[in-house]
């Protein structure tokens, strides 16, 4: 086996391990969650190539709107949007952040949370986090902390 084949084999094992972690971390096995998993697996089944970080940042800087998807149960997946936010803000881009996990009707709670008027516990209660999202909150705090520190709405 040459070094490229060895690398591919290592990557395959890592993906299998991550898939197992995902399966173990998802407690909800509702029809909606099963549909979500099917759609996710279909979307990530193939790709043409992996973009470099530089390419990704260049595309972000050139775009008017950026959609950043993640796999909600993996902390690493939430670090990508946090890093992209960091890159955009530090390169002078004006940013407005929209999060799938927070409904527009909760904007007042978001504003209160980002301004420091309410803590995590009250914020999560006000946006009904446990009922509407309920993934590991700590995975998302870096995004909200960054928004707070840089006055991102």
Secondary structure, 3 states (H helix, E strand, C coil): CCHHHHHHHHHHHHHHHHHHHHHHHCCCCCHHHHHHHHHHHHHHCCCCCCCCHHHHHHHHHHCCCCCCCCCCCCHHHHHHHHHHHHHHHHCCCCCCCCCCCCCHHHHHHHHHHHCCCCCHHHHHHHCCHHHHCCCCHHHCHHHHHHHHHCCCC
